[in-house]
């Protein structure tokens, strides 16, 4: 088995901390998932991760109902990419919101910023409903990172307005816009720092929003001749950015 396979094939389970060696016991939700859903067996190798950059390969030593004991074989700490990508994702109604977060996480996004764009059909209240919606995005990001065997779970921040985006101190801001003259394949990209990728709602970004973001230094780019759904646009763009930068090196 190659090194890449050793760190991508085994199932990943979240733990509070990943030690350099010794025993780690999976209990609670992760223990039930490992023992009762994935049905891991003694001798099987699994991955343990803290969601903050540290993972370990570990051998299963004991399995009981809702509980799995493991022994750490090897620990790896992964540095953050030199160029971090934050997705400003317009609020989406229904299951497409979770799909957008899931796909972006699997495609490698580093942080997600829910965006209260003017044409968003979905509206997050500042009270309990908004808190529940934010919790769903965070849970989706965590589960998608687990599925993708990622070392880091993307941070999902509280929702932001267009004004908040315009004030953000980023090294580059790219707004996906089907009518833009500049393409994502040709636009100049920073080597490091933060790149904010802005994905609007199904109804598009308004002229006022475009003007505000452009005034703050944002550049509009298109990805191709077609128009993508807001739930899939970020994942496609992240793939192109991964190939163009050292993030996939």
SULMO-V608077 format. One record per residue. SS is DSSP state (~ for helix, > for strand, _ for the rest). PHI is phi in whole degrees, -180 to 180 (999 if undefined). BURIAL is b if it has 9 or more other C-alpha atoms within 8 Angstrom, else e. Layout:
# SULMO-V608077
ss:SS phi:PHI burial:BURIAL
ss:SS phi:PHI burial:BURIAL
This chain:
# SULMO-V608077
ss:_ phi:999 burial:e
ss:_ phi:-75 burial:e
ss:~ phi:-60 burial:e
ss:~ phi:-62 burial:e
ss:~ phi:-67 burial:e
ss:~ phi:-63 burial:b
ss:_ phi:-107 burial:b
ss:_ phi:-127 burial:e
ss:_ phi:-81 burial:e
ss:_ phi:-65 burial:b
ss:_ phi:-67 burial:e
ss:> phi:-106 burial:b
ss:> phi:-131 burial:b
ss:> phi:-83 burial:b
ss:_ phi:-135 burial:b
ss:_ phi:-68 burial:e
ss:_ phi:-148 burial:e
ss:_ phi:-111 burial:b
ss:_ phi:-77 burial:e
ss:_ phi:-73 burial:e
ss:_ phi:-166 burial:b
ss:_ phi:91 burial:e
ss:> phi:-94 burial:e
ss:> phi:-129 burial:e
ss:> phi:-107 burial:b
ss:> phi:-94 burial:b
ss:_ phi:-134 burial:b
ss:~ phi:63 burial:e
ss:~ phi:-62 burial:e
ss:~ phi:-71 burial:b
ss:~ phi:-64 burial:b
ss:~ phi:-66 burial:b
ss:~ phi:-64 burial:b
ss:~ phi:-68 burial:b
ss:~ phi:-82 burial:b
ss:~ phi:-99 burial:b
ss:~ phi:-100 burial:e
ss:_ phi:-77 burial:e
ss:_ phi:52 burial:e
ss:_ phi:-65 burial:b
ss:_ phi:-127 burial:e
ss:_ phi:-54 burial:b
ss:_ phi:95 burial:e
ss:_ phi:-74 burial:e
ss:> phi:-96 burial:b
ss:> phi:-126 burial:b
ss:> phi:-107 burial:b
ss:> phi:-119 burial:b
ss:> phi:-139 burial:b
ss:_ phi:-100 burial:b
ss:_ phi:77 burial:b
ss:> phi:-120 burial:e
ss:_ phi:117 burial:b
ss:> phi:-112 burial:b
ss:> phi:-132 burial:b
ss:> phi:-144 burial:b
ss:> phi:-92 burial:b
ss:> phi:-141 burial:b
ss:> phi:-96 burial:b
ss:> phi:-71 burial:b
ss:> phi:-109 burial:b
ss:> phi:-157 burial:b
ss:> phi:-131 burial:b
ss:> phi:-133 burial:e
ss:_ phi:-64 burial:e
ss:_ phi:71 burial:b
ss:> phi:-149 burial:b
ss:> phi:-135 burial:b
ss:> phi:-100 burial:b
ss:> phi:-133 burial:b
ss:> phi:-123 burial:b
ss:> phi:-69 burial:b
ss:> phi:-98 burial:b
ss:> phi:-159 burial:b
ss:> phi:-117 burial:b
ss:> phi:-136 burial:e
ss:> phi:-110 burial:e
ss:_ phi:-101 burial:e
ss:_ phi:-71 burial:e
ss:_ phi:-69 burial:e
ss:_ phi:-64 burial:e
ss:_ phi:-60 burial:e
ss:> phi:-108 burial:b
ss:> phi:-91 burial:b
ss:> phi:-115 burial:b
ss:> phi:-107 burial:b
ss:> phi:-96 burial:b
ss:> phi:-94 burial:b
ss:> phi:-101 burial:b
ss:> phi:-60 burial:b
ss:_ phi:-60 burial:b
ss:_ phi:-120 burial:b
ss:_ phi:-87 burial:e
ss:_ phi:75 burial:e
ss:~ phi:-66 burial:e
ss:~ phi:-67 burial:b
ss:~ phi:-65 burial:b
ss:~ phi:-65 burial:b
ss:~ phi:-64 burial:b
ss:~ phi:-61 burial:b
ss:~ phi:-67 burial:b
ss:~ phi:-61 burial:b
ss:~ phi:-65 burial:b
ss:~ phi:-64 burial:b
ss:~ phi:-65 burial:b
ss:~ phi:-64 burial:b
ss:_ phi:-83 burial:b
ss:_ phi:105 burial:e
ss:_ phi:-61 burial:b
ss:_ phi:-94 burial:b
ss:> phi:-153 burial:b
ss:> phi:-128 burial:b
ss:> phi:-120 burial:b
ss:> phi:-61 burial:b
ss:> phi:-112 burial:b
ss:_ phi:-85 burial:b
ss:_ phi:-73 burial:b
ss:_ phi:-63 burial:e
ss:_ phi:-95 burial:b
ss:_ phi:-67 burial:b
ss:_ phi:-75 burial:e
ss:_ phi:-74 burial:e
ss:_ phi:-131 burial:e
ss:_ phi:-95 burial:e
ss:_ phi:-72 burial:e
ss:_ phi:-80 burial:e
ss:_ phi:-98 burial:e
ss:~ phi:-63 burial:e
ss:~ phi:-63 burial:b
ss:~ phi:-66 burial:b
ss:~ phi:-64 burial:b
ss:~ phi:-67 burial:e
ss:~ phi:-64 burial:b
ss:~ phi:-64 burial:b
ss:~ phi:-62 burial:e
ss:~ phi:-66 burial:b
ss:~ phi:-62 burial:b
ss:~ phi:-67 burial:b
ss:~ phi:-64 burial:e
ss:~ phi:-64 burial:b
ss:~ phi:-63 burial:b
ss:~ phi:-65 burial:b
ss:~ phi:-70 burial:e
ss:~ phi:-68 burial:b
ss:~ phi:-64 burial:b
ss:~ phi:-65 burial:b
ss:~ phi:-62 burial:b
ss:_ phi:-84 burial:e
ss:_ phi:60 burial:b
ss:_ phi:-78 burial:b
ss:_ phi:-79 burial:b
ss:> phi:-125 burial:b
ss:_ phi:-90 burial:b
ss:_ phi:-59 burial:b
ss:> phi:-75 burial:e
ss:> phi:-112 burial:b
ss:> phi:-84 burial:e
ss:> phi:-61 burial:e
ss:> phi:-62 burial:e
ss:> phi:-124 burial:b
ss:_ phi:-92 burial:b
ss:~ phi:-63 burial:b
ss:~ phi:-61 burial:e
ss:~ phi:-62 burial:e
ss:~ phi:-63 burial:b
ss:~ phi:-64 burial:b
ss:~ phi:-87 burial:e
ss:_ phi:-68 burial:e
ss:_ phi:-89 burial:e
ss:_ phi:-106 burial:b
ss:_ phi:-80 burial:e
ss:> phi:-161 burial:b
ss:> phi:-130 burial:b
ss:> phi:-115 burial:b
ss:> phi:-104 burial:b
ss:> phi:-73 burial:b
ss:_ phi:-145 burial:b
ss:_ phi:-62 burial:b
ss:_ phi:-96 burial:e
ss:_ phi:-66 burial:b
ss:_ phi:-86 burial:e
ss:_ phi:-88 burial:b
ss:> phi:-101 burial:b
ss:_ phi:-65 burial:b
ss:_ phi:-71 burial:e
ss:_ phi:-111 burial:e
ss:_ phi:-66 burial:e
ss:_ phi:-71 burial:e
ss:_ phi:-121 burial:e
ss:_ phi:-72 burial:b
ss:_ phi:-83 burial:e
ss:_ phi:-151 burial:e
ss:> phi:96 burial:b
ss:> phi:-120 burial:b
ss:> phi:-113 burial:b
ss:> phi:-101 burial:b
ss:> phi:-104 burial:b
ss:> phi:-105 burial:b
ss:> phi:-118 burial:b
ss:_ phi:-84 burial:b
ss:_ phi:-76 burial:b
ss:_ phi:-58 burial:e
ss:_ phi:-79 burial:e
ss:_ phi:90 burial:e
ss:_ phi:-87 burial:b
ss:_ phi:-72 burial:e
ss:~ phi:-62 burial:e
ss:~ phi:-65 burial:e
ss:~ phi:-65 burial:b
ss:~ phi:-62 burial:b
ss:~ phi:-66 burial:e
ss:~ phi:-65 burial:b
ss:~ phi:-69 burial:b
ss:~ phi:-63 burial:b
ss:~ phi:-64 burial:e
ss:_ phi:-94 burial:e
ss:_ phi:103 burial:e
ss:_ phi:-71 burial:b
ss:> phi:-120 burial:e
ss:> phi:-90 burial:b
ss:> phi:-138 burial:b
ss:> phi:-117 burial:b
ss:_ phi:-102 burial:b
ss:_ phi:179 burial:e
ss:_ phi:-74 burial:e
ss:_ phi:-91 burial:e
ss:_ phi:-115 burial:e
ss:_ phi:-94 burial:e
ss:_ phi:-69 burial:e
ss:~ phi:-64 burial:b
ss:~ phi:-78 burial:b
ss:~ phi:-115 burial:b
ss:~ phi:-60 burial:b
ss:~ phi:-63 burial:b
ss:~ phi:-62 burial:b
ss:~ phi:-65 burial:e
ss:~ phi:-65 burial:b
ss:~ phi:-64 burial:b
ss:~ phi:-63 burial:b
ss:~ phi:-65 burial:b
ss:~ phi:-67 burial:e
ss:~ phi:-64 burial:b
ss:~ phi:-73 burial:b
ss:~ phi:-83 burial:e
ss:_ phi:-115 burial:e
ss:~ phi:-84 burial:e
ss:~ phi:-66 burial:b
ss:~ phi:-101 burial:e
ss:_ phi:-72 burial:e
